[in-house]
Structures are given as structure tokens and as C-alpha cells.
């Protein structure tokens, strides 16, 4: 073993320890790898930054932008809501069909985006008593992971392994090259997940406070859009007058509040209406009335519009206690905004209500606030005991139909062009992004916010590690030692070992990082043992993707675990049994289909 090989193996061991301990974020650990390789002169500066121009990384970036367009323009939500009527079917029919649909969606749309949309939908259905979300969210996450493994663009890991394969001279994967195996994995897993989830997952316990939660009234502002049914009508002839759960507080025209008799005022386009309304009406009435929800911060409203609202409760020990609404908004993270404040029903007796509303020391323990923005930041506030994360509510966004059509056409364009080998997937993805940007379906600021930069920097930092392993002969060194152990082992057993080891590792470190480390090694092993490398690469790819037995291995698992519904044991038992079944299946299936 040369000094350079020892250094690379040492960096690998330290990086693995950092990934498992989560001492630093994965992108920071990735940057540590990159800098370490540079300091020890294992790679050149040009090789160190080559990950940022790697075709697979740029493809993933483009697909993230297209996925953002699909989500922001309501395409994913629209597709998901088509499934809602199935919730009335028998559960033994509904859950397997749901997993099939989620798996199919995840084959072509980013798995995380699909699962997040379903989380929001099931939160709503759960509150309405139509479904128990604790029985479906873990199966949905698992189905998304399985479905994402079915096509080249289903998950970033597939693209990474394909890129490594191409650089090694084996050739890149075609769009549906491994789809048959992925589909078999999905179909075999569904009945197992269904049976185990019925036996092991917790059942919902309904709290009286939860039932009444959506009845709270909130003060918020809405803007009358072009074509609204409110335009040209006096207030007292509209649904915002005389409703039990909607009360008009003030009309704002431009920067001024009208002092006229509200009920006879003729409404105009772009009027801002300050309303006191319940969550139910916020969800059901706003789209039909032709208004956009702005919230209490008009400056933020011009820049940020979301149809997703998070109810939080101010806790007794929160630093936000006794803040005014303006102070509260200023102290929130820059990508979190106040959309509504729980009303106190006292505005009728205060002529200067709005001045007091914004400036008085409003927030007291128990106040409810509607926030929108980055869910991770809101949950972080909850974990720090600043706010109690209570509920998530979604409304149907008022989005022009042409944006939905073009967003869907963009992803369809990528699929058709890359699947037919007309263009590479990178070229196809770039065309899809161009279609979204130049038709106005997505703005650049939304594109930037929709990119998971942590994943991009993780990949860009890890790719030089693969180069270093090749430059120093570390991959060959490891392959030589593995060959001495595996030389008399049948190919199906070798595939089983590779699959098992990558699946084991991906439960604790990023599936992308796992694939980047192991793919070059199995290619070297295949060359040494004169084996077809494709089944081994598929074993790495599927094994890295199938992070079921811990909530840390895959982002969607981490999201639903953070909701507090499931315990670690639910992932370990269901995911562990599923992993063993898929391991046995992969040992037979991969050499049979691809040898």
C-alpha cells in the first residue's frame, strides 16, 4: 500500500465517521473531503472543482428546477388530488393503489417533492376525519423511494452511478435500462409494506383540541385579482359580508385605508381586504372569490406567495413573547413570513385598530400564528421551543392553466427526448428548464430557491473522491483484496454482498455518497474478476437507494420521522424486513436479468 492510497483510505474513514456522527452537515463533510484531497495533493485544483461541471450534477440541478416548476404551478398537487376520492375505498384496496401511484409519480418527478405533496394532502384529509395519516405516510415514503429507483431520472443516485459508469468506459445507462427490475422490486414490496404497516404502525388517537383546531379565526389580508367575482360589487352583496366565519375589517386601496361605510363600498381590482376568517374558509373560499392571500406583511407579500400555511402556537418560554407583529416578523428567518394572526375580535371597538394591531405588544403565550415559507426553518423554531408546530394547511393555488400545461410539457419533453435517445438527459433537462424559464412558468428566484444546494455541494465535493481513488489506485487496491476473498464466490453471491453492504451503509450516510464511494470499487472488482460490471453497478444503485431501516438514510423518511408520528422502531422493523426480502430478490433478479 502506497502513502497516497493510505491517505485516501484515511480520508474515507474520517469522512465516514463524520457522516455517521452528523457532527457536520453532509455538504460540509463533502467540502472537508475536497480540501483534504487538495492539501495532500491527491488531486489537482482543476480535478477538485470538476464536480461542479460534472454532467450528472448539472442534470440533477436542472431536474430540481423543473420539479420546482411542477410543484409551484400545482401540477404535482393536481395529480395527487386525483387520488383523494380513492380514500373512500376499502383500505386494503386504497393503500396498495396509493403506493403504486406514488411509485409511478416518483419515477419521473423528484421523490421528495412527490412525498411532501402527499404529506400535505394527508394532513388535510386527516383533519377532516377521512383518513388516518399515521397508517399511510410511512408506506408513501417507502413507495416513493422504490418508484424513484425505476428510471434514470427518478433519483439523483441513478444519475450519479450512470455518470461513473460512463467515465469508466462502460457506458451511461439508458432511461429505462433497469426499469423492469425496479418495477419488480416495487410490486414485491407493496404487499409486504401493507401487511407490516397494518400490524406495526401506530393508530391515531384523536385529541379534542385537534378537532377544534381549525375553528380559530385569523386576521389576514387578500388582494382582489383580475377577473374576481368581487369586482364592481358593493361589499354587502358579496360573500365577505354577513358570513358567520368571514368578517371584513378594513379595505385598503393603494397605501390608504378607506374610511367609508364598508358595506356599501364598491370593490375594485387590486383592493386589499383585511379579513377575519377561519382556516376552513381560507382553504375553501379564497380561490372561488378570485383573491390572493397576502398576509400581514405587505412588503413580503409582493415577493412571496404560497398556498401552504403552518399553524404555530407561541410557547410560554418563547423569545417572541410580548413582541409586536412587526417585531415578530423581523425576528423570523428571512424565508419565513407571517400570513395571519389569531384574532381577538376587538377591532370593532377600536377605531385605530390597525395601528395597534401592528405595533402593540401583541404576542402572548398561546397566541396562534399562520406562517408560510421554509418548512425546515419553521420546524427548527419548534425544536428550539420557540413555537409549537401545530398544523399544516394547504389551499389550492390560483395559478393560470397555461403554466400547469407548460410545466407538465417540460417534464414530458425531458422524458421523451432522453428515453428515445434523441438527446442526452442533460441536454433534455436543459431544454426543459429553458421552456419553463422563457415562458414565465418559473422565475429565476424560484428556480434558485427550489435547488437543494446541500445535495449539489455534496455531489460536487464527493466526485473528486472518486477521481482520487482512480488516480492513486485505491479502487484497484481495494479490488485486489476483495478479489482474494471473492474469487471462489458465485456471481449471485457477489451481487448479494455488494447490495447488502451498500444498503447497510446508506442507512447511516447519504445514498449519493454511498454510491460515489462504492461504484468505482465494484467496477474495479468486475474488471479483476472478469465479470459484467452492470449487475454490480445496479446492486450499488438499488442498494444505495433502498434506505428503509433507518429514518436518516433517505430525505423523505427523515421528513415523516420529524413529524413525531413514528418511532425509530417502526422504520427498523418494517424497513429491516423489507430490506432482507429485497436483498434476497436482488441476488436472484439482477444476475438473471442483466448477466
KOLVEX-225092 format. One line per 4 residues: number of its first residue (from 1); their letters; for each residue x negated, y, z negated of C-alpha. Coordinates in Angstrom, 1 decimal, m for minus. Each point is the difference from the previous one (the first is absolute). Layout:
! KOLVEX-225092
NUM> A> X Y Z | ...
***
This chain:
! KOLVEX-225092
1> XXXX> 0.0 0.0 0.0 | m1.5 3.4 1.1 | 0.2 3.1 m2.1 | 2.5 1.6 2.3
5> XXXX> 2.3 m3.0 m0.3 | m0.3 0.1 m3.8 | 0.9 3.7 0.1 | 3.1 m0.6 2.1
9> XXXX> 1.1 m2.9 m2.2 | m0.6 2.2 m3.1 | 2.1 2.8 1.5 | 2.8 m2.6 0.8
13> XXXX> 0.0 m1.2 m3.6 | 0.1 3.5 m1.5 | 2.8 1.0 2.4 | 2.0 m3.1 m0.8
17> XXXX> m0.3 0.8 m3.7 | 1.2 3.6 0.6 | 2.9 m1.2 2.2 | 1.2 m2.4 m2.7
21> XXXX> m0.6 2.3 m3.0 | 1.7 2.9 1.9 | m2.6 2.3 m1.7 | 0.3 2.1 3.1
25> XXXX> 2.6 0.2 2.8 | m0.6 m2.3 2.9 | m1.1 2.8 2.3 | m2.5 1.3 m2.5
29> XXXX> m1.4 m3.5 m0.4 | m0.2 m0.2 3.8 | m1.9 3.3 0.1 | m2.4 m1.4 m2.6
33> XXXX> m0.8 m2.9 2.3 | m0.6 2.4 2.9 | m2.4 2.2 m2.0 | m1.8 m3.0 m1.5
37> XXXX> m0.7 m1.5 3.5 | m1.3 3.4 1.1 | m2.3 0.5 m3.1 | m1.6 m3.4 0.5
41> XXXX> m0.3 0.6 3.7 | 2.0 m3.1 0.9 | 2.0 2.0 2.6 | m0.8 3.1 2.0
45> XXXX> 2.1 3.2 m0.6 | 1.6 m0.6 3.3 | 1.0 m3.5 m1.0 | 1.2 1.2 m3.4
49> XXXX> 2.6 2.3 1.5 | 0.9 m2.3 2.9 | 3.1 m1.1 m1.9 | 1.6 3.3 0.6
53> XXXX> m0.1 m0.5 3.7 | 0.8 m3.7 m0.1 | 2.9 m0.9 2.4 | 1.8 m2.0 m2.6
57> XXXX> m0.1 2.8 m2.6 | 1.2 2.6 2.6 | 2.8 m2.4 1.1 | 1.1 m0.4 m3.6
61> XXXX> 0.0 3.8 m0.4 | 2.1 0.4 3.1 | 2.5 m2.7 m1.1 | 0.3 1.8 m3.4
65> XXXX> 1.0 3.2 1.8 | 2.6 m1.8 2.1 | 1.3 m1.8 m3.1 | 0.4 3.5 m1.6
69> XXXX> 2.1 1.1 2.9 | 2.2 m3.0 m0.2 | 0.5 0.6 m3.7 | 0.5 3.7 0.1
73> XXXX> 2.4 m0.1 2.9 | 2.1 m2.6 m1.7 | m0.6 m2.9 2.4 | m1.1 m2.5 m2.7
77> XXXX> 2.8 1.1 m2.3 | 2.5 m0.3 2.9 | m1.2 m3.5 0.7 | 0.1 m1.0 m3.7
81> XXXX> 3.5 1.3 m0.6 | 1.3 m2.3 2.7 | m0.8 m2.8 m2.4 | 2.0 1.5 m2.9
85> XXXX> 3.4 m1.6 1.0 | m1.7 m3.4 m0.5 | m0.2 0.7 m3.7 | 3.7 m1.1 m0.2
89> XXXX> m0.9 m3.4 1.3 | m0.8 m3.0 m2.3 | m3.5 0.6 m1.5 | m1.4 m3.3 1.3
93> XXXX> 0.7 1.3 3.5 | m0.8 3.7 m0.7 | m3.5 m0.4 m1.5 | m1.5 m2.3 2.6
97> XXXX> 1.4 2.1 2.9 | m1.3 3.2 m1.8 | m3.5 m1.5 m0.2 | 0.1 m1.0 3.7
101> XXXX> 1.0 3.6 1.0 | m2.7 1.5 m2.3 | m2.5 m2.3 1.5 | 0.9 0.9 3.6
105> XXXX> m0.1 3.7 m0.8 | m3.4 m0.3 m1.7 | m1.4 m1.8 3.1 | 0.3 3.3 2.0
109> XXXX> 0.2 2.8 m2.7 | m2.3 0.5 m2.9 | 0.9 m2.4 m2.7 | m0.3 2.5 m2.8
113> XXXX> 2.4 2.5 1.8 | 2.6 m2.7 0.5 | m0.1 m1.3 m3.6 | 0.2 3.6 m1.4
117> XXXX> 3.1 0.7 2.1 | 1.6 m3.2 m1.3 | m0.9 0.9 m3.6 | 1.8 3.3 0.4
121> XXXX> 3.1 m1.7 1.5 | 0.2 m2.7 m2.7 | m0.4 2.6 m2.7 | 3.2 1.6 1.4
125> XXXX> 1.9 m3.3 0.4 | m1.0 m1.0 m3.5 | 1.4 3.2 m1.5 | 3.3 m0.6 1.9
129> XXXX> 0.1 m3.5 m1.4 | m0.2 m1.7 3.4 | m3.3 m1.8 m0.6 | m2.5 m0.9 m2.7
133> XXXX> m3.2 1.5 1.2 | m2.1 m2.2 m2.4 | 1.1 m3.0 2.1 | m1.1 1.4 3.3
137> XXXX> m3.0 2.4 m0.2 | m2.7 m2.6 m0.6 | 1.4 m2.3 2.8 | 0.1 3.1 2.3
141> XXXX> m3.7 0.9 m0.8 | m1.1 m3.6 0.6 | 2.0 m0.2 3.3 | m1.6 3.3 1.1
145> XXXX> m3.5 m1.4 m0.6 | 0.8 m3.2 1.9 | 1.6 1.9 2.9 | m2.9 2.5 0.2
149> XXXX> m2.3 m3.0 0.7 | 1.9 m1.0 3.2 | m1.3 2.5 2.5 | m3.2 2.0 0.7
153> XXXX> 1.5 3.3 m1.2 | 2.0 m1.5 m2.9 | m2.8 0.9 m2.5 | m3.3 1.7 0.0
157> XXXX> m1.8 m3.2 m1.0 | 0.9 m1.7 3.3 | m1.5 2.9 1.9 | m3.1 0.0 m2.1
161> XXXX> m0.6 m3.8 0.6 | 0.7 0.5 3.7 | m2.6 2.8 0.2 | m2.6 m2.2 m1.8
165> XXXX> 0.8 m2.8 2.4 | m0.5 2.3 3.0 | m3.3 1.4 m1.2 | m1.3 m3.5 m0.6
169> XXXX> 0.6 m0.9 3.6 | 2.9 m2.4 m0.7 | 2.6 2.5 1.5 | 2.8 2.0 m1.5
173> XXXX> 3.3 m1.6 m1.0 | 3.0 0.5 2.3 | 3.2 1.5 m1.4 | 1.9 m3.3 m0.5
177> XXXX> m3.0 m2.3 m0.1 | 0.6 m1.3 m3.6 | 3.8 0.8 m0.2 | 1.1 m3.6 0.2
181> XXXX> m2.0 m0.9 m3.1 | 1.2 3.1 m1.8 | 3.6 m0.7 0.8 | m0.3 m3.6 m1.3
185> XXXX> m1.6 1.4 m3.3 | 3.0 2.4 m0.3 | 2.7 m2.6 0.6 | m1.6 m2.6 m2.3
189> XXXX> m0.5 2.7 m2.8 | 3.6 1.4 0.1 | 1.8 m3.0 m1.6 | m2.8 m0.4 m2.6
193> XXXX> 0.2 3.7 m1.0 | 3.8 m0.2 m0.1 | 0.0 m3.1 m2.3 | m2.7 1.2 m2.3
197> XXXX> 1.5 3.6 m0.3 | 3.3 m1.5 m1.0 | m1.6 m2.0 m2.8 | m2.7 2.4 m1.2
201> XXXX> 0.9 3.7 0.7 | 1.7 2.0 m2.7 | 3.7 0.9 0.2 | 1.1 3.6 m0.3
205> XXXX> 1.2 1.3 m3.4 | 2.4 2.9 0.6 | m0.4 2.9 m2.4 | 2.9 2.4 m0.6
209> XXXX> m2.3 3.0 0.5 | m1.0 m1.4 3.4 | 3.7 m0.2 1.1 | 0.6 3.6 m0.9
213> XXXX> m3.4 1.3 1.2 | 1.2 1.1 3.5 | 2.8 2.1 m1.5 | m2.3 2.8 m1.2
217> XXXX> 0.4 3.3 1.9 | m2.9 1.8 1.5 | m0.6 3.6 1.2 | m1.6 0.1 3.4
221> XXXX> 0.2 2.0 3.2 | 0.9 m1.0 3.5 | m0.3 1.8 3.3 | 2.8 0.0 2.6
225> XXXX> m1.3 m1.5 3.2 | 0.9 0.8 3.6 | 3.3 m1.7 0.9 | 1.1 m0.5 m3.6
229> XXXX> 3.7 m0.3 m0.6 | m0.3 2.7 m2.7 | m0.9 2.8 2.5 | 2.7 2.6 0.5
233> XXXX> 2.2 m1.2 m2.8 | 0.8 1.7 m3.3 | m1.3 m1.8 m3.0 | 3.4 m0.9 m1.4
237> XXXX> 0.8 m2.0 3.2 | m3.0 m2.3 m0.3 | m1.0 m3.0 m2.0 | m2.3 2.1 m2.2
241> XXXX> 3.0 1.7 m1.6 | 2.4 m1.8 m2.3 | m2.0 m3.2 m0.2 | m0.3 m1.5 m3.4
245> XXXX> m3.6 m1.0 0.4 | m1.2 2.9 2.3 | 0.0 3.5 m1.2 | m1.3 3.1 1.9
249> XXXX> m2.1 2.2 m2.3 | m1.4 2.6 2.4 | m0.4 0.8 3.7 | m3.4 1.2 1.2
253> XXXX> m0.3 1.7 3.3 | m3.6 0.7 0.9 | m1.7 1.0 m3.2 | 3.1 1.5 m1.6
257> XXXX> 2.8 m1.5 m2.1 | 3.4 1.1 1.1 | 2.1 1.8 m2.6 | 3.3 m0.4 1.9
261> XXXX> 2.9 m2.2 m1.1 | m1.5 m3.4 0.7 | 3.2 m1.8 1.0 | 0.9 2.4 2.8
265> XXXX> m3.5 0.4 1.4 | m0.4 m1.2 3.7 | m2.9 m2.4 0.2 | m2.7 0.4 2.6
269> XXXX> m2.8 m2.0 1.5 | m3.2 0.0 m2.2 | 2.0 1.1 m3.1 | m1.5 m1.6 m3.1
273> XXXX> 2.6 m1.4 m2.4 | m0.9 m0.6 m3.6 | 2.1 m3.0 m1.2 | 0.6 m1.9 m3.1
277> XXXX> 0.6 m3.6 1.1 | m0.4 m3.6 m1.0 | m2.5 m2.5 1.5 | 2.9 m1.8 1.7
281> XXXX> 1.0 3.1 1.9 | m3.6 0.9 0.7 | m0.2 m3.3 1.7 | 3.4 m0.2 1.8
285> XXXX> 1.0 3.5 0.8 | m3.1 1.9 1.2 | m0.4 m1.6 3.3 | 3.7 0.2 0.9
289> XXXX> 0.1 3.7 m0.9 | m3.0 0.7 2.2 | m2.3 1.4 m2.6 | m3.7 m0.6 m1.0
293> XXXX> m1.0 m0.3 m3.6 | m2.5 2.6 m0.9 | m0.4 m0.2 m3.8 | m0.9 2.7 m2.5
297> XXXX> m3.3 1.1 1.5 | 0.9 1.9 3.2 | m3.7 0.3 1.0 | m0.5 m3.7 m0.2
301> XXXX> 3.3 m0.6 1.8 | m1.3 1.6 3.2 | m2.9 m2.5 0.1 | 1.4 m3.1 m1.5
305> XXXX> 3.2 m1.8 0.7 | 0.7 m3.5 m1.3 | 3.0 m2.2 m0.3 | m1.4 m1.9 m3.0
309> XXXX> 0.5 1.2 m3.6 | m1.4 m1.2 m3.2 | 1.8 0.6 m3.3 | m2.3 0.5 m2.9
313> XXXX> 0.7 0.9 m3.7 | m2.1 2.4 m2.0 | m1.5 m1.8 m3.0 | m0.3 1.4 m3.5
317> XXXX> m3.8 0.1 0.1 | m0.3 1.3 3.6 | m2.2 3.0 0.7 | 2.9 1.3 2.2
321> XXXX> 2.2 0.7 m3.1 | 1.2 3.7 m0.2 | m1.3 0.8 3.5 | 2.1 2.0 2.4
325> XXXX> 0.9 m1.6 3.3 | m2.6 2.1 1.8 | m2.7 m1.0 m2.5 | 1.1 m3.7 0.3
329> XXXX> m0.2 0.1 3.8 | m3.4 1.7 m0.1 | m1.4 m2.7 m2.4 | 1.1 m2.9 2.1
333> XXXX> m2.4 m1.7 2.5 | m0.2 2.0 3.3 | 1.9 m2.8 1.9 | 2.9 m0.2 m2.5
337> XXXX> 2.9 2.4 0.1 | 3.1 0.9 m2.2 | 3.3 m0.7 1.9 | 2.5 0.3 m2.8
341> XXXX> 0.3 0.8 m3.7 | 2.7 m1.6 m2.3 | 2.7 2.7 m0.3 | 1.2 1.4 m3.3
345> XXXX> 3.3 1.2 1.3 | m0.6 3.5 m1.4 | m0.4 2.0 3.1 | 3.6 1.2 0.1
349> XXXX> m0.5 2.2 m3.2 | m3.4 1.4 1.1 | 0.0 2.6 2.8 | m3.8 m0.1 0.1
353> XXXX> m0.1 m3.8 0.0 | m2.5 m0.4 2.7 | m2.6 2.3 m1.6 | 0.3 m2.0 m3.2
357> XXXX> 0.2 m3.3 2.0 | m3.5 0.5 1.4 | m1.7 1.9 m2.8 | 1.4 m1.1 m3.3
361> XXXX> m1.7 m2.8 m2.1 | 2.3 m2.6 1.5 | m1.6 m3.4 m0.4 | 0.8 m1.8 m3.2
365> XXXX> m0.2 m3.7 m0.9 | 2.6 m2.0 1.8 | 0.3 2.4 3.0 | 0.4 m1.8 3.3
369> XXXX> m1.8 1.2 3.1 | 0.2 m1.0 3.6 | m3.4 m0.2 1.7 | m1.1 m0.9 3.5
373> XXXX> m3.4 m0.6 1.4 | m2.8 m2.5 m0.6 | 1.4 m2.9 m2.0 | m3.4 m1.1 m1.2
377> XXXX> m0.6 3.5 m1.6 | 3.5 m0.1 m1.7 | m0.6 m3.5 m1.4 | m3.4 1.2 m1.3
381> XXXX> 1.8 2.7 m2.0 | 2.2 m2.7 m1.3 | m2.9 m2.2 m1.0 | m1.6 3.0 m1.8
385> XXXX> 3.2 0.4 m2.1 | 0.7 3.4 1.5 | 3.3 m1.0 1.6 | 2.2 m3.1 m0.2
389> XXXX> 0.5 m1.4 3.6 | 3.7 m0.7 0.0 | 1.3 m0.6 3.5 | m0.5 0.4 3.7
393> XXXX> 2.7 1.2 2.4 | 0.0 0.3 3.7 | 2.2 1.9 2.3 | 0.4 m0.4 3.8
397> XXXX> m2.3 2.5 1.6 | 1.6 2.4 2.5 | m2.4 m0.9 2.9 | 0.6 0.7 3.7
401> XXXX> 0.8 m3.3 1.8 | m2.7 0.7 2.7 | m2.7 m0.2 m2.7 | 1.2 m3.5 m1.1
405> XXXX> 0.1 m1.1 3.6 | m3.5 1.3 0.9 | m1.5 m1.3 m3.3 | 1.4 m3.5 0.8
409> XXXX> m1.2 0.3 3.6 | m3.5 0.8 m1.3 | m0.4 m3.2 m1.9 | 1.7 m2.0 2.8
413> XXXX> m2.6 1.5 2.4 | m2.8 m1.1 m2.2 | 1.4 m3.5 m0.2 | 0.7 m0.4 3.7
417> XXXX> m3.3 1.5 1.3 | m2.2 m2.0 m2.4 | 2.0 m3.3 0.1 | m0.1 0.0 3.8
421> XXXX> m3.8 0.8 0.0 | 0.7 3.1 2.1 | m2.1 2.0 m2.5 | m1.9 m0.8 m3.1
425> XXXX> 1.9 0.5 m3.2 | m2.1 3.1 m0.8 | 0.9 1.6 3.3 | 3.6 m0.9 m0.4
429> XXXX> 0.1 1.4 m3.6 | m1.5 3.3 1.2 | 2.7 0.3 2.7 | 2.6 m0.7 m2.6
433> XXXX> m1.4 2.7 m2.3 | m0.1 2.5 2.9 | 3.6 m0.7 0.8 | 1.1 0.7 m3.5
437> XXXX> m2.1 3.2 m0.4 | 0.7 1.6 3.4 | 3.8 m0.6 m0.2 | 0.1 1.6 m3.5
441> XXXX> 1.1 m3.3 m1.7 | m2.8 0.4 m2.5 | m2.0 3.1 m1.0 | m3.8 m0.2 m0.6
445> XXXX> 0.4 0.8 m3.7 | 2.4 m2.9 m0.3 | m2.4 m2.2 1.9 | m2.8 0.9 m2.4
449> XXXX> 2.1 m0.6 m3.0 | 1.2 m3.4 1.3 | m3.5 m1.4 0.4 | m1.2 m2.1 m2.9
453> XXXX> m3.4 1.5 m0.2 | m1.1 m2.4 m2.7 | 0.4 m2.9 2.4 | m1.8 1.9 2.8
457> XXXX> m3.0 0.8 m2.3 | 0.0 m3.5 m1.4 | m0.3 m1.4 3.5 | m2.5 2.6 1.2
461> XXXX> m2.2 m0.7 m3.0 | 0.3 m3.8 0.2 | m0.8 m0.4 3.7 | m3.7 0.9 m0.5
465> XXXX> m0.2 m2.8 m2.4 | 0.8 m2.5 2.8 | m2.7 1.7 2.1 | m2.4 m0.3 m2.8
469> XXXX> 0.7 m3.7 m0.5 | m0.7 m0.5 3.7 | m3.1 2.2 0.2 | m1.6 m1.7 m3.0
473> XXXX> 1.1 m3.5 0.8 | 2.0 m0.2 m3.2 | 2.9 m1.6 1.8 | m2.3 m2.7 1.5
477> XXXX> m1.7 m0.5 m3.4 | 3.4 m0.7 m1.7 | 1.1 m2.1 3.0 | m3.2 m2.2 m0.2
481> XXXX> 0.8 m0.8 m3.7 | 3.7 m0.6 0.8 | m1.0 m2.3 2.8 | m2.0 m2.2 m2.3
485> XXXX> 3.0 m0.4 m2.2 | 2.6 m0.3 2.8 | m1.9 m2.0 2.7 | 1.9 m3.2 m0.7
489> XXXX> 3.3 1.6 m0.8 | 2.9 m0.3 2.6 | 1.1 3.2 1.8 | 3.4 0.1 m1.7
493> XXXX> m1.6 m0.1 m3.4 | m2.4 2.8 1.0 | 3.0 2.1 1.1 | 1.7 m0.8 m3.3
497> XXXX> m3.0 1.1 m2.0 | m0.3 3.3 2.0 | 3.7 0.6 m0.3 | 0.0 m0.7 m3.8
501> XXXX> m3.0 2.1 m0.7 | 1.2 3.1 1.9 | 3.4 m0.3 m1.5 | m1.5 m0.3 m3.5
505> XXXX> m2.2 3.0 0.5 | 2.8 2.1 1.5 | 2.0 m0.3 m3.2 | m2.5 2.2 m1.7
509> XXXX> m1.6 2.2 2.7 | 1.4 1.7 3.1 | 1.0 m2.4 2.7 | m1.8 2.2 2.6
513> XXXX> m3.2 m0.1 m2.1 | 0.3 m3.8 m0.3 | 0.4 m0.4 3.8 | m3.0 2.3 0.8
517> XXXX> m2.3 m2.0 m2.3 | 1.1 m3.6 0.9 | 0.7 0.3 3.8 | m3.7 0.5 1.0
521> XXXX> m1.0 m2.9 m2.3 | 2.5 m2.5 1.5 | m1.1 1.0 3.5 | m3.6 m0.8 m1.0
525> XXXX> 1.2 m3.3 m1.5 | 1.9 m0.9 3.1 | m3.1 0.6 2.2 | m2.2 m2.1 m2.3
529> XXXX> 2.4 m2.9 m0.1 | 1.0 0.3 3.7 | 3.7 0.6 m0.9 | 2.6 2.1 1.7
533> XXXX> 0.0 3.3 m2.1 | 3.6 0.9 0.8 | 1.7 m2.3 m2.6 | m2.5 1.1 m2.6
537> XXXX> 0.6 3.7 0.7 | 3.8 m0.6 m0.1 | m0.6 m1.7 m3.4 | m1.8 3.2 m1.2
541> XXXX> 2.7 2.2 1.4 | 3.0 m1.9 m1.4 | m1.7 m0.8 m3.3 | m0.9 3.7 m0.5
545> XXXX> 3.5 1.1 0.8 | 1.8 m2.6 m2.2 | m0.6 1.9 m3.3 | 3.0 m1.5 m1.9
549> XXXX> m1.2 m1.2 m3.4 | m0.9 3.4 m1.5 | 1.7 3.4 0.3 | m3.4 1.7 0.7
553> XXXX> m0.9 m1.7 3.3 | 2.5 1.7 2.3 | 1.4 3.5 m0.1 | 3.6 m1.0 0.2
557> XXXX> m0.4 m2.3 m3.0 | m1.6 2.8 m1.9 | 2.9 2.3 0.7 | 2.7 m2.3 m1.2
561> XXXX> m2.1 m1.1 m3.0 | m0.3 3.7 m0.9 | 3.8 0.2 m0.2 | 0.0 m2.0 m3.2
565> XXXX> 2.4 m2.6 1.2 | m2.4 m2.9 0.2 | m2.8 m1.4 m2.2 | m3.4 m1.3 1.1
569> XXXX> 1.3 m3.6 m0.5 | 2.7 0.4 2.6 | m2.7 0.7 2.7 | m2.3 m2.7 m1.4
573> XXXX> 2.6 m2.8 m0.1 | 1.9 0.7 3.2 | m3.0 1.3 1.9 | m2.2 m2.8 m1.3
577> XXXX> 2.3 m2.8 1.1 | 0.5 1.7 3.4 | m3.8 0.4 0.4 | m0.6 m3.7 m0.6
581> XXXX> 2.7 m1.0 2.6 | m1.3 2.4 2.6 | m3.6 m1.2 m0.7 | 1.0 m3.6 0.8
585> XXXX> 2.0 1.1 3.0 | m2.9 2.1 1.4 | m2.4 m2.9 m0.3 | 2.2 m2.0 2.3
589> XXXX> 1.5 2.7 2.2 | m3.0 2.1 1.0 | m2.3 m2.8 1.3 | 3.0 m1.6 1.7
593> XXX> 1.1 3.2 1.9 | m3.3 1.7 0.7 | m2.9 m2.6 0.0
***
